[in-house]
């Protein structure tokens, strides 16, 4: 067995995150030759190729991806054990890397994280806001908040809240163009459409008399953007109809900035989920913030479902917020 297996694991993990063995070596105080020799020694000891070096940037092999998950768990456990011993008490400290959609992250999640960090001043947050789904392993994410449950078998999930999408428009738009009363009326309206890594979200689904209805937004009549914040601005400016999650729309509905439409045809969707690495070990700081977010979502859901006139913009059947 290698005499410094933990150091080799740390070098491997840093190289996987940075995509460069020389960069990982510099970070750990190793020359390129020393870093290369240590990685070769690790691969020889494991009898496994961890990286594909056929391109200028390192790419993990399938075995490397599997090994990285265990390395991250082991290194996190060691770091947390040392931090706890040095602190002499159970203190939430270090850095948590979180991913969320752009609009939800700015308007809802950020104030919650500020509140949590005020109680734990030695904690730092790395918050990635994107309407594209993050790869928790490649992007070095500890915890992601996603609308809908992911299919990846390597990830663990915890349901945080119900979710549904609201078709809505600014009052100024409705004054100019009229209010659609049926799904068929949508063909005569303009739209604001969000673009994601998987394509434009231009397909809308409704329910009418127990039957599903599908409406495809004519892109010739759509404003398109890949930025959720800009999509909201265009919606508030009255450029067209838009479909948003209730968590992104509730404040604007509450304050009269947008009006929900075709609520009687709304369909409840998969809930809001916390997504994290499916390992037996979870760092105390990640577990603490997950428990905090569960509490915040439960409180926000209770407020959402009982606020005045909430029945005018929610589906008739709402599932429980707990698993």
C-alpha positions, 0 to 999 in steps of 0.5 A: 500500500502507498505510504501517503495514500491520503495525499495521493487521493487529495491530488487525484481529487484536485486534478479531477475538479481542476481538470489539470494535473499540473494545476492540482500539483501547484495547489498542493506544492508539487512539481508537474513531474512529482504530481505525474509520478504520484498519479501513476503510482496511485493508478498502479496500486489500484490497477486502474486507469483513473484519467483519460489523457487523450485530450489536453484536459483530463477526463475521468474514466468510468472507474475514476468517477467511481473512485472520486466519489469515495475519495471525496467522502473520505477526504471530507470526513478527515477534514471535518474530523480535524476541524472539529478537534481543532475547534474543540466543539461542534461548530458549523464551519467551512464552505458549502457548494450549492446549486439552484436555478437563477431566479429562485436562487436570487429571490428566495434561496439567497435570503435563507442562506444569509439567515443561516450564515448569520447563525454560523459566521465561520461558514462560507457559501459557494452558490452556483445559479443556473437554469441548466442542471449542475453535475454534482460530481464534475461541478463539485456541488454538495447540495442542489435544489431542483424542480423535479426529481432527478433520475441519476442513480448515484444521487440521493434526494429529499423532497422539500415541497410541492410544485406547480407551474403558473401561466401568467401575464402582466396586467398591462399585457392583458389590458392590451391583448385580452385574457385567454379563457381557454387553451385554444385562446393561447394561439392568439398571444405572445410569449416569453420562453426560457431556453435551457441546455436541453432546449426551449421550454416551449411545450405547455401541458394542461388538463381539461375535463380529465383529458391532457391538452398540449400547446406548443408555443409558436416561436415566431411569437415568442421572446426567448432567453436563457436567463431566468431573471431576464425572462421575469423582466420581460414578463413584468414588462408585458411582452407576453405570457410566461409559465413559471414555477409557483416558487418563482411567481408567488411574490409577483402574484401576491403583489399584483405584478402578474396575473395567473391564467387558466388556473382551472387547467393547471397540472401539479408537477413533481415537487422541489427536491434537495439533491446530494451525493448518495454516500453514507457520510454527509459532512455536518455542515451539509446536513445542518443546512439541509435540515435548515432548508427543510424547515424553511420550505415547510414554513414557506409551503404552509404560508403559500397554501394558506395565503388569501386567494391562493385557491385562485392560482393552485391546482385542486390537489396538493400533495404532502410536503414530507416524504 
